[in-house]
């Protein structure tokens, strides 16, 4: 992420969870953690996942000083792609590979899952997009008739997966999943599970903020081979990144 903060160049990751709010009912309230450059950037509470909600969240980040984002790692949240294009039109959007795999695996019988997962490694471990498409074609030929939706999930989202293949392994390890922010959300659930209801959005935000402070204390290490990653991103993105270093 290109901002005036330590460790520029990392992706923004977006994830969500549903706490309880109101009079003992499960609402559509959506706190979303965004983690960039080893920092927790925002907790946003909204009534629904919509383009309008994501647009407001992104505009808030931009107004607070996020000037440019190289790429977003997202898990297919509805309306988010459109909102990114409106606020950060130069940003690339990368679907979380782990979420893509989970979406495919849910269509596969348990007895075939190990073999299917092994064959699919050739797709996301390919050295480039062409190799990935060839490997996906092989997977379709072998498994397509038995599990058509498991394969079409990747074909239908090719546009949001293809950016992944332009990066070297060091960058891929950073951007391929939203699991980091998913781990943060697990800590949120631990903090909120003892509360049956929250009387207001403000009370929920305060609890999540305090939980964030505790989690952030553990974020002390740099990404492995960070200097090499930064050099790779500088070459890939030209003048967009060096001005923030």
Residue pairs with C-beta under 8 A, 6 or more apart in sequence:
1 8
1 9
1 10
1 11
1 12
1 36
1 37
1 66
1 68
1 69
1 70
2 8
2 9
2 67
2 68
2 69
2 70
2 237
2 240
2 241
2 243
2 244
3 36
3 37
3 65
3 66
3 67
3 68
3 244
4 65
4 67
4 244
5 37
5 39
6 37
6 38
7 37
7 38
7 222
7 223
7 226
8 37
8 230
8 241
8 244
8 245
9 37
9 70
9 229
9 230
9 233
9 234
9 241
10 36
10 37
10 38
10 174
10 223
11 36
11 69
11 70
11 71
11 72
11 73
11 94
11 174
11 175
12 34
12 35
12 36
12 41
12 69
12 71
12 72
12 73
13 33
13 34
13 35
13 36
13 72
13 73
13 74
13 178
13 180
13 181
14 32
14 33
14 34
14 72
14 73
14 74
14 75
14 77
14 80
14 178
14 181
15 32
15 33
15 75
15 178
15 181
15 182
15 184
15 185
16 30
16 31
16 32
16 49
16 77
16 185
17 30
17 31
17 185
17 188
17 189
18 26
18 27
18 28
18 29
18 30
19 29
19 31
19 188
19 189
19 192
19 198
19 204
20 26
20 27
20 192
20 195
20 196
20 197
20 198
21 27
21 29
21 197
21 198
21 201
21 204
22 197
22 198
23 197
24 196
24 197
27 47
28 47
28 48
28 49
29 45
29 46
29 47
29 201
29 204
30 44
30 45
30 46
30 47
30 48
30 49
30 53
31 43
31 44
31 45
31 188
31 204
31 205
31 208
32 42
32 43
32 44
32 46
32 57
33 40
33 42
33 43
33 181
33 184
33 185
33 188
33 212
34 40
34 41
34 42
34 57
34 61
34 181
35 41
35 180
35 181
35 184
36 66
36 69
38 219
38 222
39 216
39 219
40 184
40 212
40 215
40 216
41 61
41 66
42 57
42 60
42 61
43 205
43 208
43 209
43 212
44 53
44 56
44 57
44 60
45 201
45 204
45 205
46 53
46 56
46 57
47 53
49 77
49 78
49 79
49 80
50 78
50 79
51 79
51 80
51 82
51 83
52 79
53 79
54 77
54 79
54 80
54 82
54 83
54 84
55 83
55 86
55 87
57 83
58 83
58 84
58 86
58 87
58 88
59 87
62 87
62 88
67 244
68 88
68 90
68 91
68 240
68 244
69 88
69 91
70 91
70 92
70 233
70 237
70 240
70 241
71 91
71 92
71 93
71 94
71 163
71 175
72 84
72 88
72 91
72 92
72 93
72 94
73 94
73 95
73 96
73 175
73 176
73 177
73 178
74 80
74 81
74 93
74 94
74 95
74 96
74 178
75 95
75 96
75 99
75 178
76 95
76 96
76 99
76 103
76 157
76 160
81 93
81 160
84 91
84 93
90 240
92 163
93 160
93 163
94 160
94 161
94 163
94 164
94 175
94 176
95 157
95 160
95 161
96 176
96 177
96 178
96 179
97 124
97 161
97 164
97 176
97 177
98 176
98 177
98 178
98 179
99 177
99 178
100 153
100 154
100 157
100 161
101 117
101 120
101 124
103 153
104 120
104 147
104 149
104 150
104 151
104 153
104 154
105 113
105 116
105 117
105 150
107 147
107 149
107 150
107 153
108 116
108 143
108 147
108 150
112 143
112 146
112 147
116 143
116 147
116 150
119 138
119 139
119 142
119 143
120 139
122 135
122 138
122 139
123 132
123 135
123 136
123 139
123 154
124 132
124 164
124 176
126 132
126 134
126 135
126 165
127 165
128 165
128 166
129 162
129 165
129 166
131 165
132 162
132 165
133 158
136 151
136 154
136 155
139 151
140 151
140 155
143 150
143 151
144 151
154 161
164 172
164 175
164 176
166 236
167 175
167 232
167 236
168 232
170 224
170 225
170 228
170 229
170 232
171 229
171 232
171 233
173 223
173 224
174 223
174 229
184 212
184 215
187 211
187 214
187 215
188 208
188 211
190 211
191 207
191 208
191 210
191 211
192 198
192 204
192 207
192 208
195 207
198 204
198 207
223 229
230 245
233 241
234 241
234 242
